Amino acid sequence: MAEQDNNTSKNVYNSIDTSSIEWDISHNPKLGVDLARLMLHKDPGTGAKIRMIRYPKGVLNPEHTRPYGHGIFVLEGKLQTH
C-alpha cells in the first residue's frame, strides 16, 4: 500500500505481516455466519478503512447499497455477484 507524503512528495510504502495480527471474529446477524476481519489501515481524518474479511464458503450476501465507495479484491476463491 503506498501513501503519498505531502511534505516530501515521495512515496512511503508500508508492509503488514498479516500472520502476526489477530483476526477479529464476530457474528454477522444479517448473513447468519461468523466473519473474520483483519484491520489493515484506518484513516482518522476521513474514517476510511481497509480490511481483510474472510467469508465462509457458500455465504450469500444479499444485494445492498452503500453511501460511500467500496471495493473488493478476491485473494482466494470465487465471488459471485449480481
QUIDA-V88273 format. One record per pair of residues at least 24 apart in sequence whose C-alpha atoms are under 10 Angstrom apart, sorted by the first residue. I is the first residue (numbers start at 1). J is the second residue. Records with the same first field share a line. If there is no record, write none. Layout:
I=J  J
This chain:
1=40  41
15=40
16=40  41
18=52
23=52  53  54
24=53
25=53  54
30=61  62
31=59  60  61  62
32=59  60
33=59
